[in-house]
Amino acid sequence: FLAARGVGSHVFDVSGNEYIDWLMGSGPMLLGHSHPAVVEEVIKAVEQGSTFFATNEKAVLLAETLVDAVPCAEQVRFTTSGTDATFQAMRAARSFTKKEKVLKFEGGYHGSSDYAVMSVTPSGAEEFPQAEANTAGVPKALQDLMLIAPFNDLDTTTAIIDAHHDELAAVIVEPLQRVIAPQAGFLQGLRAITAKYEIPLIFDEIVTGFRLAYGGAQEYYGVTPDLCCMGKIMGGGYPLAVVMGRRDILSVYDPAASDSDSFVNQIGTLNGNPVACAAGLATLAELRKPGAYDRLHETGSKIRTAIVDVCNRNGIPVYLAGEDAIFDIYFTSRPVLNYRDTLTADTQMMGLFNGGLLERGILKGGQKFYPSMVHTEEDVEKTIQAFEEVIPTLNQ
C-alpha cells in the first residue's frame, strides 16, 4: 500500500485503488482528508507567508482557543511534534521541581525521546519500577531516571510513588493508554497521590486531545492534570503540538520569571508555524459545531458493536478495548487492562485480520480504529461486511 491522496474518509493508493480509511493519518484527520474549511484557511495562510520565526497572529489566536478549551491550560508552549511536546513537559517539570526522575507506565508511548522509549514494548520480565530501553542507541544511565509502573494498578503505582516521591519530578501518563481505557478510579487515584506529594501530573493527550471530547480526556474522564501535551488533531494534519498547563510550571520558559538554574531554553524554527496554526484554528472551529462529537461516538459505537458480534458468532475469542472514539480489539479470552495483558493476545491472528481488511478495501493500522466526523453509513456498512467475510477465516 502506497498512499497517493485522500478525500474525506477515503484514501487512494498510487495504483488508483480506493480504501475506507480507519487509520486517518494515525489520528489527526478527525475531519477527514482535504476538509474544505481547513484547505481554504491553509491556502490563505501560505499566501501570507509560510513561517516567520517570530510570534504570529494565528499562533496567538490558537493559543487563546486552546486555553479556552482545555481544563488544565493556563499557558501554552508550541512545539512541532508529540515527541518534542512530551520531552519538553518532562524537562519543564524537572526544572520546576529540581528533581530528576519521572514515572511512566509500562507500554505507554510518549514519542521517541530517550526518556520516552523506556518500557514501551518490554519483555515483561523486569520487576517494577525497573525501566527497560526498547530501542538501540539509548544511554544506559537514563534507565535509572525513569521509574515504571503498571497501568490501571493503583495500588502498585501508589506504593512506587510513596517510596520515591522525594526524587520524582513528574508522573506522565496516557489517560487512555494506547487503546486501554482507565479503570474506574484509576486516574482519580493517580491525581490524588501526585497531589499529595506535589508531584506534577502530566497527561499525554497527543492522541486523545480533541478526540474523546473537545476538552480531551481530562474533560471526558473528569480529571485535571498539572500539564498536558496535545498534537495530531489540533494541528489539522500539520506538524504542530503543544505543552499546556499551570502558569507557575510553564514560567520556567520565561527568562524574566526564572533564574539561571531554572530557565528552560526552548527554541524551534517551526514552533507555532502560522500555516499549521491556521489548520488548527479551522479544525477546532468545526469541532465546536453542535452534534460533532455525537456523530463521532455513534460511528465508533456501531463498529465496536459489530466487530464483537461477528467474533462471538464465529467463536473467536476477543476483548474490546478503548472508547467509541478510539479503540481496537485483542484476540484473547482474557481482559486487557495493562501492557502485560496484551502479551496474551494472538498477534498472528491480528495480522491476518488487518491484512484481510486491506484486501477488501478497508485501511486500518496495526493498532487502533480512528473513527472520524466524516465516516458515512455506507462506510460503516462496508466495513461491517468486511468483518463478516474476514473473521470466519481466522479459525481456518
C-alpha positions in Angstrom: 0.0 0.0 0.0 1.5 3.3 -1.1 -0.8 6.3 -0.4 -1.4 8.9 -3.2 -4.2 11.1 -2.0 -7.2 11.3 0.4 -10.6 12.8 0.3 -13.0 12.7 3.3 -13.0 9.2 4.8 -11.3 7.6 1.8 -7.7 7.3 0.6 -6.3 6.1 -2.8 -3.1 4.3 -3.5 -0.7 5.0 -6.4 -2.5 2.3 -8.5 -5.8 4.1 -8.1 -7.3 1.6 -5.6 -9.8 3.2 -3.1 -9.9 2.4 0.6 -12.2 3.3 3.5 -9.7 4.9 5.9 -9.8 4.0 9.6 -6.2 4.9 10.1 -6.8 8.6 9.3 -3.1 9.6 9.4 -2.8 7.9 12.8 -5.4 10.1 14.3 -5.0 13.7 13.1 -7.6 13.7 10.4 -10.7 13.8 12.6 -12.4 16.0 10.0 -11.3 13.7 7.1 -8.8 14.3 4.4 -8.8 17.6 2.5 -11.6 19.1 4.5 -12.8 22.3 2.6 -12.7 24.6 5.6 -9.1 23.5 6.5 -7.9 23.6 2.9 -9.3 27.2 2.5 -7.5 28.5 5.6 -4.2 26.8 4.8 -4.1 28.3 1.3 -4.8 31.8 2.8 -2.1 31.3 5.3 0.5 30.1 2.7 -0.3 33.1 0.6 0.5 35.4 3.6 3.9 33.7 4.4 4.9 30.2 5.4 6.9 30.9 8.5 8.4 33.9 10.4 10.5 32.6 13.4 8.5 35.3 15.3 5.3 35.3 17.2 2.5 35.4 14.7 -1.2 36.3 14.9 -2.5 32.8 14.2 -0.4 31.2 16.9 -1.7 33.7 19.4 -5.3 33.0 18.3 -4.8 29.3 18.6 -3.2 29.6 22.0 -6.2 31.5 23.2 -8.5 28.9 21.8 -6.6 26.1 23.5 -6.7 27.9 26.9 -10.5 28.2 26.5 -10.9 24.6 25.5 -8.6 22.6 27.8 -9.3 22.4 31.6 -5.6 22.4 32.7 -4.4 25.1 30.3 -3.4 28.4 31.8 -0.5 28.9 29.4 0.7 27.3 26.1 4.1 26.4 24.6 4.1 25.3 21.0 6.3 22.5 19.5 6.2 20.7 16.2 5.7 17.1 17.3 4.3 14.9 20.1 7.8 13.6 20.9 9.0 17.2 21.4 6.0 18.1 23.5 6.3 15.2 25.9 10.1 15.7 26.1 9.5 19.4 26.9 6.9 18.7 29.5 9.2 16.4 31.4 12.0 18.9 31.1 9.9 21.7 32.5 8.8 19.5 35.4 12.4 18.7 36.2 13.3 22.4 36.2 10.3 23.3 38.3 10.8 20.6 41.0 14.6 20.5 40.9 14.2 16.7 40.8 15.3 14.3 38.0 13.2 11.1 38.0 10.0 10.6 36.1 7.4 7.8 36.5 5.7 6.5 33.4 3.6 3.4 32.7 4.6 0.2 31.1 3.5 0.1 27.5 2.8 3.8 27.4 4.0 5.7 24.3 5.3 9.2 24.7 7.2 9.6 21.5 10.8 8.6 20.7 13.0 10.7 23.0 15.5 8.7 25.0 13.4 9.0 28.1 10.1 8.1 26.4 11.2 4.9 24.8 11.7 3.2 28.2 9.5 0.2 28.7 7.3 0.8 25.7 7.4 -2.8 24.5 9.3 -4.6 27.2 9.7 -8.3 27.8 7.6 -8.1 30.9 10.3 -9.9 32.9 11.5 -6.9 34.8 10.1 -6.1 38.2 8.5 -2.7 38.8 9.8 0.0 38.8 12.8 -1.1 36.8 12.9 0.5 33.3 14.0 -1.3 30.1 15.1 0.6 27.0 13.3 -0.8 23.9 15.5 0.7 21.2 19.2 0.8 20.5 21.2 4.0 21.0 19.8 4.9 24.4 22.3 5.6 27.2 22.0 3.0 29.9 22.3 5.8 32.5 18.9 7.0 31.6 17.2 3.8 32.8 17.8 4.9 36.4 16.0 8.2 35.7 12.7 6.5 34.6 10.5 4.5 37.0 7.9 2.2 35.5 4.5 1.3 36.9 1.7 -0.9 35.6 -1.3 1.0 34.1 -4.6 0.5 35.9 -2.9 -0.8 39.0 -3.3 2.0 41.5 -2.0 0.0 44.5 1.4 -0.8 42.9 1.6 2.7 41.4 0.9 4.3 44.8 3.5 2.1 46.5 6.1 3.2 44.0 5.3 6.9 44.4 5.2 6.5 48.2 8.8 5.0 48.0 10.2 7.5 45.5 8.2 10.8 46.0 11.2 12.7 47.2 13.0 12.2 43.9 10.1 12.3 41.4 9.9 15.4 39.1 6.7 14.2 37.4 4.3 11.3 36.6 3.4 11.1 32.9 0.5 9.0 31.6 -1.6 8.5 28.6 -5.1 8.8 30.2 -6.2 6.2 27.7 -3.1 4.1 27.2 -2.8 3.1 23.5 -6.3 1.7 23.4 -6.6 0.6 27.0 -9.2 2.7 28.9 -8.6 3.6 32.5 -10.4 1.6 35.1 -12.9 3.4 37.3 -11.0 5.4 39.9 -7.5 4.9 38.4 -7.0 8.4 37.1 -8.7 9.9 40.1 -6.4 8.0 42.4 -3.3 8.9 40.4 -4.4 12.6 40.6 -4.8 12.2 44.4 -1.4 10.6 45.1 0.5 13.0 42.9 -1.3 16.0 44.5 -0.5 14.6 48.0 3.3 14.8 47.3 3.0 17.9 45.0 4.4 15.9 42.0 3.3 17.4 38.7 1.0 15.1 36.8 1.4 15.2 33.0 -1.4 13.9 30.7 0.0 12.9 27.3 -3.1 13.7 25.2 -1.3 13.7 21.8 -3.9 11.1 20.7 -6.9 11.8 23.0 -6.8 15.6 22.8 -9.9 16.8 20.9 -10.9 13.2 20.2 -12.6 11.9 23.3 -14.2 15.3 23.8 -13.5 18.9 22.8 -11.5 19.3 26.1 -9.7 16.0 25.7 -9.5 13.1 28.0 -9.3 15.4 31.0 -12.8 16.6 30.2 -14.1 13.2 29.2 -12.8 11.5 32.4 -13.2 14.5 34.7 -9.6 14.6 35.9 -7.4 17.7 35.5 -3.6 17.3 35.4 -0.9 19.9 36.0 0.4 19.7 32.5 -0.8 18.2 29.3 0.6 17.6 25.8 -1.6 17.7 22.7 -1.0 17.4 19.0 -2.4 15.5 16.0 -6.0 16.8 15.8 -5.2 20.3 17.0 -2.8 20.7 14.0 -5.4 19.7 11.4 -2.9 17.3 9.8 0.1 19.6 10.0 3.2 19.4 12.2 2.1 21.0 15.4 1.9 20.1 19.1 1.8 21.9 22.4 2.6 21.8 26.1 -0.1 23.4 28.3 -0.8 23.7 31.9 -0.1 25.5 35.1 1.3 29.0 34.8 3.9 28.5 37.6 5.3 25.4 36.0 5.5 26.9 32.5 7.1 30.0 33.8 10.4 28.1 33.5 10.3 29.1 29.8 10.2 32.8 30.7 13.7 34.3 31.3 12.1 37.2 33.2 10.5 34.8 35.7 13.3 32.4 36.0 16.9 32.4 37.3 19.8 30.7 35.6 19.2 27.4 37.4 15.5 27.1 36.4 15.2 28.8 32.9 14.5 26.3 30.1 15.6 27.4 26.7 13.2 26.1 24.1 13.6 27.3 20.5 12.3 25.7 17.3 12.3 27.1 13.8 8.7 26.0 13.1 7.2 26.1 16.6 3.8 27.8 16.2 4.1 27.8 12.4 1.3 30.0 11.0 0.2 27.5 8.4 -0.2 24.7 10.9 -1.9 27.1 13.3 -4.4 28.1 10.6 -5.2 24.5 10.0 -5.6 24.0 13.8 -8.0 27.0 14.1 -10.1 25.8 11.2 -10.3 22.3 12.6 -11.3 23.4 16.1 -13.9 25.7 14.7 -15.6 22.7 13.0 -15.3 20.6 16.2 -17.2 23.3 18.1 -20.3 22.9 15.9 -23.3 21.2 17.6 -23.5 17.5 17.3 -20.0 16.9 16.0 -18.9 14.6 18.8 -22.3 12.8 18.9 -21.7 11.7 15.3 -18.1 10.6 16.1 -19.1 8.5 19.1 -22.1 7.0 17.2 -19.9 5.9 14.3 -17.4 4.3 16.6 -20.1 2.5 18.7 -21.5 0.9 15.6 -18.1 -0.5 14.5 -17.3 -1.7 18.1 -20.6 -3.5 18.5 -20.4 -5.2 15.1 -16.8 -6.5 15.5 -17.5 -8.1 18.8 -20.8 -9.6 17.5 -19.1 -11.1 14.4 -16.3 -12.6 16.6 -18.8 -14.1 19.1 -20.9 -15.7 16.3 -17.7 -17.3 14.9 -16.2 -18.5 18.2 -13.3 -16.1 18.0 -12.1 -15.0 21.5 -12.0 -11.2 21.6 -11.5 -8.4 24.0 -12.8 -4.9 23.0 -10.6 -2.1 24.3 -10.8 1.6 24.3 -13.7 4.1 23.8 -16.1 4.8 20.9 -13.8 7.5 19.5 -10.6 5.3 19.6 -10.5 1.6 20.0 -9.3 -1.8 18.9 -9.7 -5.5 19.7 -7.3 -8.1 21.1 -7.8 -11.7 20.1 -7.7 -13.1 23.6 -10.1 -14.6 26.1 -8.6 -12.5 28.9 -9.3 -8.9 29.9 -6.7 -6.5 28.7 -6.2 -3.8 31.4 -2.4 -3.2 31.1 0.6 -3.9 28.8 1.3 -7.3 30.2 -2.2 -8.4 29.5 -1.7 -7.5 25.8 1.0 -10.2 25.6 -1.7 -12.9 25.8 -3.3 -11.7 22.5 -2.9 -13.6 19.3 -0.8 -11.2 17.2 -0.7 -13.6 14.2 -4.5 -13.5 14.1 -4.4 -9.7 14.2 -2.1 -9.6 11.3 -4.4 -11.9 9.3 -7.4 -9.7 10.3 -5.8 -6.4 9.3 -4.5 -8.0 6.0 -7.9 -9.4 5.2 -9.5 -6.0 5.7 -6.9 -4.3 3.5 -7.6 -6.8 0.7 -11.3 -5.8 0.9 -10.6 -2.0 0.7 -10.5 -1.3 4.5 -7.4 0.5 5.7 -6.6 0.0 9.4 -3.3 0.5 11.2 -1.6 -2.3 13.2 -3.4 -0.9 16.3 -6.4 1.3 16.6 -9.5 2.2 14.7 -9.8 6.0 14.3 -13.4 7.0 13.6 -13.8 10.4 12.1 -16.5 13.0 11.7 -16.9 12.2 8.1 -17.3 8.4 8.0 -20.6 7.6 6.4 -23.3 5.0 7.0 -22.1 3.4 3.8 -18.5 3.3 5.1 -19.8 1.6 8.3 -21.9 -0.9 6.4 -19.0 -1.9 4.0 -16.6 -2.2 6.9 -19.0 -4.5 8.8 -19.4 -6.6 5.7 -15.7 -6.9 5.5 -15.7 -8.2 9.2 -18.3 -10.8 8.1 -16.0 -12.0 5.4 -12.7 -11.9 7.2 -13.4 -13.0 10.7 -14.7 -16.5 9.8 -11.5 -17.2 8.0 -9.3 -16.6 11.1 -10.1 -20.0 12.6 -9.2 -21.9 9.4 
